[in-house]
Amino acid sequence: MNIIKYRKIPFFISGALFLTSVVLLFTIGLKAGIDFTGGSLLEVTFTEQRPTITEVSDALASLDLGEVQVQPSGDHGMILRLKFISEVEHQDILATLRDTFPVEHPAEVLPEVTINGGSEQGGKVAIETVEGATIMLNDTSIAQDAPAVIEERLETIGPTVSAHLKERALQIGLSVVIAIVVFIAYAFRRVSKPISSWKFGVTAVIALVHDVMIVVGMFVLLGYYLNVEVNIPFIVALLTILGYSVNDTIVVFDRIRENLIRMGYQKFEEVVNKGVNDTLMRSFNTSFTTLLVLSTLFFFGGETIKYFALALIAGIIVGTYSSIFLASPILIVWERWTHR
């Protein structure tokens, strides 16, 4: 397959997708989640058997609260992290949870008790949970209808990803890019003709930026049309895409390096094309098996990892494409420009 010969087609496709993603990012922007904007934290305790994370998320879906992060707390509790909510929304959440997960075991009013020799009207409510534990409630007014969901606390929380952390992340990202270029230049030091070894590193970085930007552009559209928010899992997905993409690109470049040492550089275009074809099936097979796992997570996994898996699916597809159809042809174009 002469991939290098028809390089203008992937160049056009990649250029169009990249420019579109950049325009979308700077005109619409990503829809930031509570990890970046802050919000409210509501902790509740279930007097009955605690529902699953998916069941709680589904119950609150009708309230139009945006992204709600649900995590277990202790044996009976749940912590909800969501956008800043009003008192009306606060009460709607509690009412929805109590309606969706009602009391199945009726409350029992304890008899009159004696404390320090004196009598006291009992009135305490004992609720026996499914696990056999007993929860005591002091309010006698709820003796006949004890709630299945008890509010523990409501707090306002700041953003997990602060401005300082964003600045540090950019600095670290720039350092990683420089490290990639230096590492590849060192690893390819025996290759100096017809293109310098450091140019392999720069080309790999160009492919990385291309891959990440297209995934970002896709999530800009998802946020605009489907209200998909980006949080820390999205950042983790981008970092994973970076690692996967640079690994795939280096595998292709390494085969090109071996062919250059063995076959010479007189027919550079043919050597590059052979290197790409030698690793073609390896790239497809590796990506296909990875996509099988990620597709399973996307379709059958929980709601909390659905878009994390989708970001990885898109990143791996784009990364495999760029390592084959973009990175190696860029070397050819760069070599031709050098000898003009």
C-alpha positions as MATLAB code, in Angstrom:
seq = 'MNIIKYRKIPFFISGALFLTSVVLLFTIGLKAGIDFTGGSLLEVTFTEQRPTITEVSDALASLDLGEVQVQPSGDHGMILRLKFISEVEHQDILATLRDTFPVEHPAEVLPEVTINGGSEQGGKVAIETVEGATIMLNDTSIAQDAPAVIEERLETIGPTVSAHLKERALQIGLSVVIAIVVFIAYAFRRVSKPISSWKFGVTAVIALVHDVMIVVGMFVLLGYYLNVEVNIPFIVALLTILGYSVNDTIVVFDRIRENLIRMGYQKFEEVVNKGVNDTLMRSFNTSFTTLLVLSTLFFFGGETIKYFALALIAGIIVGTYSSIFLASPILIVWERWTHR';
ca = [
       0.000    0.000    0.000;
       1.532    3.280   -1.083;
       0.377    5.467    1.793;
       3.006    8.140    1.217;
       1.973    8.715   -2.392;
      -1.565    9.759   -1.433;
      -0.530   11.808    1.605;
      -2.452   14.909    0.468;
      -5.768   13.223    1.290;
      -5.034   12.659    5.019;
      -3.335   16.068    5.151;
      -6.564   17.695    3.978;
      -8.731   15.659    6.365;
      -6.458   16.317    9.353;
      -6.110   19.996    8.540;
      -9.875   20.464    8.290;
     -10.563   18.588   11.541;
      -7.757   20.373   13.406;
      -8.785   23.874   12.309;
     -12.441   23.138   13.072;
     -11.515   21.931   16.563;
      -9.417   25.040   17.241;
     -12.243   27.334   16.112;
     -14.774   25.447   18.246;
     -12.499   25.580   21.295;
     -11.999   29.343   21.108;
     -15.548   30.276   20.073;
     -17.718   27.848   22.070;
     -15.272   26.293   24.528;
     -15.500   23.190   26.666;
     -18.358   22.881   29.158;
     -16.503   22.855   32.469;
     -17.726   20.537   35.210;
     -17.677   21.010   38.961;
     -14.028   19.943   39.228;
     -13.200   23.234   37.476;
     -16.054   25.485   38.623;
     -16.913   24.279   42.131;
     -20.463   23.641   43.300;
     -22.444   22.064   46.135;
     -21.837   18.943   48.202;
     -24.825   17.098   49.669;
     -24.360   14.075   51.934;
     -27.320   11.828   52.716;
     -27.850    8.610   54.668;
     -30.243    5.863   53.563;
     -32.099    4.199   56.413;
     -33.029    1.338   54.088;
     -30.637   -0.574   51.860;
     -28.411    1.899   50.039;
     -29.136    2.084   46.281;
     -26.434    1.873   43.653;
     -24.678    4.884   42.135;
     -26.536    4.351   38.848;
     -29.915    4.221   40.594;
     -29.264    7.529   42.394;
     -28.022    9.182   39.179;
     -31.081    7.985   37.264;
     -33.410    9.232   39.997;
     -31.959   12.750   39.802;
     -31.754   12.880   36.002;
     -35.210   14.463   35.681;
     -34.261   17.490   37.819;
     -31.933   19.010   35.176;
     -29.054   19.465   37.603;
     -26.296   18.951   35.045;
     -23.568   16.502   35.940;
     -23.985   14.914   39.362;
     -21.049   12.987   40.803;
     -22.236   10.282   43.192;
     -19.943    8.369   45.515;
     -20.613    6.009   48.451;
     -19.819    7.124   51.988;
     -19.575    4.658   54.851;
     -22.095    1.819   55.008;
     -25.308    3.769   54.341;
     -24.336    7.160   52.981;
     -23.994    8.822   49.585;
     -22.143   12.034   48.699;
     -23.525   14.094   45.807;
     -21.263   16.672   44.142;
     -23.135   18.952   41.760;
     -23.428   22.554   40.573;
     -24.392   25.352   42.949;
     -28.012   24.683   43.906;
     -30.754   26.880   45.321;
     -32.852   25.974   48.339;
     -35.705   24.961   46.042;
     -33.410   22.579   44.132;
     -32.048   21.317   47.449;
     -35.528   20.376   48.660;
     -36.419   18.896   45.243;
     -33.417   16.584   45.460;
     -34.382   15.330   48.910;
     -38.018   14.880   47.886;
     -37.043   12.974   44.750;
     -34.716   10.657   46.642;
     -37.361    9.974   49.300;
     -40.026    9.303   46.691;
     -37.763    7.043   44.648;
     -36.399    5.099   47.627;
     -39.275    4.974   50.142;
     -39.311    3.342   53.559;
     -40.046   -0.368   53.349;
     -39.698   -1.152   57.060;
     -42.037    0.900   59.305;
     -40.673    2.864   62.203;
     -41.133    1.734   65.787;
     -41.721    4.238   68.579;
     -39.773    3.245   71.670;
     -41.651    3.103   75.002;
     -41.175    5.502   77.856;
     -37.644    5.342   79.316;
     -36.149    6.249   82.705;
     -33.001    8.380   82.922;
     -31.196    8.995   86.267;
     -34.177    7.910   88.261;
     -36.573   10.271   86.496;
     -39.004    9.459   83.716;
     -38.891   10.873   80.243;
     -41.392   10.545   77.470;
     -39.827    8.114   74.973;
     -40.632    9.226   71.474;
     -37.401    8.090   69.953;
     -37.770    6.331   66.623;
     -35.845    3.117   66.050;
     -35.424    2.130   62.391;
     -34.005   -1.266   61.689;
     -32.071   -1.380   58.429;
     -31.802   -4.351   56.089;
     -28.342   -5.131   57.473;
     -29.759   -5.357   60.988;
     -28.405   -2.043   62.279;
     -30.667    0.314   64.255;
     -30.799    4.044   63.544;
     -32.249    6.277   66.286;
     -34.231    9.393   65.411;
     -35.188   11.931   68.077;
     -38.131   13.623   66.409;
     -41.421   12.055   67.550;
     -43.279   13.825   64.773;
     -41.800   11.460   62.241;
     -42.594    8.349   64.208;
     -45.335    7.343   61.832;
     -43.425    8.188   58.647;
     -39.650    8.113   59.184;
     -37.781    9.196   56.016;
     -35.742    6.722   54.025;
     -33.225    9.485   53.208;
     -31.720   11.645   55.955;
     -29.715   14.748   55.078;
     -26.368   14.887   56.856;
     -24.868   18.091   55.449;
     -24.972   20.587   52.587;
     -21.801   22.513   51.794;
     -20.472   24.834   49.148;
     -17.230   23.505   47.653;
     -14.526   25.205   45.630;
     -13.076   23.935   42.352;
     -10.830   20.866   42.622;
      -8.669   22.111   39.760;
      -7.479   25.536   40.845;
      -5.920   28.240   38.676;
      -2.533   27.418   40.197;
      -2.932   23.748   39.317;
      -3.860   24.661   35.732;
      -0.713   26.770   35.458;
       1.438   23.971   36.839;
      -0.192   21.497   34.440;
       0.717   23.690   31.465;
       4.309   23.929   32.676;
       4.536   20.174   33.143;
       2.944   19.594   29.744;
       5.522   21.803   28.058;
       8.308   19.968   29.890;
       6.927   16.611   28.707;
       6.853   17.808   25.088;
      10.481   18.917   25.304;
      11.415   15.601   26.955;
       9.737   13.643   24.115;
      11.718   15.554   21.489;
      14.995   15.069   23.377;
      14.371   11.361   23.996;
      13.477   10.583   20.378;
      16.420   12.647   19.123;
      18.730   10.591   21.345;
      17.150    7.261   20.422;
      17.408    8.112   16.705;
      20.908    9.596   16.956;
      22.274    7.093   14.412;
      19.898    8.556   11.841;
      21.192   11.844   10.494;
      20.382   11.596    6.783;
      18.385   12.692    4.950;
      16.544   14.193    7.965;
      17.917   15.078   11.398;
      17.034   12.850   14.323;
      15.393   15.639   16.335;
      12.854   16.127   13.552;
      11.407   12.702   14.362;
      10.635   14.026   17.843;
       9.069   17.246   16.585;
       6.925   15.269   14.132;
       5.723   12.992   16.942;
       4.712   16.059   18.971;
       2.810   17.486   15.984;
       0.850   14.216   15.783;
       0.148   14.391   19.547;
      -1.218   17.934   19.335;
      -3.358   16.889   16.361;
      -4.830   13.910   18.251;
      -5.622   15.791   21.454;
      -7.121   18.788   19.667;
      -9.536   16.665   17.638;
     -10.765   14.899   20.797;
     -11.164   18.294   22.489;
     -13.152   19.567   19.507;
     -15.450   16.554   19.697;
     -16.167   17.242   23.385;
     -16.853   20.899   22.640;
     -19.681   19.723   20.365;
     -20.878   17.180   22.952;
     -20.969   19.907   25.585;
     -22.826   22.309   23.288;
     -25.482   19.867   22.065;
     -25.707   17.253   24.852;
     -24.471   19.257   27.885;
     -21.556   16.876   28.424;
     -19.218   18.390   31.010;
     -15.477   17.828   31.270;
     -13.890   17.044   34.630;
     -10.781   15.309   35.937;
     -11.575   11.978   34.173;
     -11.476   13.840   30.845;
      -8.002   15.178   31.668;
      -6.917   11.649   32.589;
      -8.263   10.437   29.239;
      -6.250   13.098   27.374;
      -3.072   12.080   29.186;
      -3.749    8.439   28.318;
      -4.253    9.407   24.675;
      -0.921   11.229   24.710;
       0.881    8.140   25.948;
      -0.860    5.789   23.532;
      -0.371    8.033   20.516;
       3.324    8.728   21.063;
       3.950    5.019   21.647;
       2.268    4.092   18.341;
       4.142    6.809   16.448;
       7.515    5.783   17.872;
       6.904    2.159   16.845;
       6.427    3.300   13.232;
       9.426    5.640   13.397;
      11.589    2.894   14.872;
      10.876    0.626   11.905;
      11.731    3.520    9.560;
      14.994    4.024   11.465;
      15.888    0.335   11.081;
      15.148    0.445    7.351;
      17.235    3.598    6.915;
      20.237    1.956    8.586;
      19.815   -1.241    6.577;
      18.692    0.098    3.181;
      20.225    3.573    3.079;
      18.576    6.909    2.533;
      18.868    7.286   -1.244;
      15.176    6.393   -1.699;
      13.854    7.962    1.476;
      10.195    7.953    0.402;
      10.257    4.229   -0.344;
      11.973    3.460    2.960;
       9.369    5.445    4.921;
       6.500    3.793    3.046;
       7.967    0.346    3.761;
       8.313    1.185    7.453;
       4.672    2.240    7.644;
       3.482   -0.918    5.876;
       5.669   -3.138    8.083;
       3.874   -1.859   11.198;
       0.419   -1.450    9.669;
      -1.125   -4.692   10.938;
       0.518   -4.302   14.328;
      -1.086   -0.851   14.758;
      -4.505   -2.014   13.606;
      -4.506   -5.161   15.754;
      -3.365   -3.347   18.892;
      -5.926   -0.585   18.448;
      -8.744   -3.004   17.600;
      -8.276   -5.118   20.717;
      -8.085   -1.990   22.883;
     -11.230   -0.593   21.289;
     -13.116   -3.805   22.073;
     -12.531   -3.286   25.790;
     -13.338    0.428   25.684;
     -16.510   -0.174   23.671;
     -17.665   -2.624   26.332;
     -17.073    0.009   29.014;
     -18.943    2.612   26.981;
     -22.040    0.523   26.246;
     -22.254   -1.579   29.416;
     -20.296    0.389   32.017;
     -21.708    2.891   34.473;
     -22.750    6.417   33.596;
     -19.759    7.856   35.454;
     -17.208    6.334   33.052;
     -19.237    6.532   29.843;
     -17.645    9.697   28.460;
     -14.223    8.772   29.823;
     -14.404    5.646   27.677;
     -15.713    7.666   24.718;
     -12.763   10.063   24.925;
     -10.350    7.126   24.907;
     -12.161    5.506   21.962;
     -11.917    8.698   19.914;
      -8.296    9.277   20.962;
      -7.130    5.790   20.050;
      -8.846    5.934   16.645;
      -7.330    9.331   15.877;
      -3.935    8.325   17.327;
      -3.736    5.193   15.193;
      -4.738    7.180   12.125;
      -2.147    9.915   12.759;
       0.745    7.503   13.390;
       0.108    5.852   10.006;
      -1.301    8.535    7.725;
       0.043   11.760    9.225;
       3.323   11.486   11.143;
       5.360    9.582    8.541;
       4.157   11.671    5.537;
       5.161   14.819    7.467;
       8.740   13.492    7.484;
       8.641   13.245    3.690;
       7.286   16.777    3.277;
       9.850   18.148    5.739;
      12.696   16.388    3.903;
      11.547   17.853    0.560;
      11.321   21.352    1.967;
      14.831   21.005    3.370;
      16.285   20.193   -0.062;
      14.535   22.881   -2.044;
];
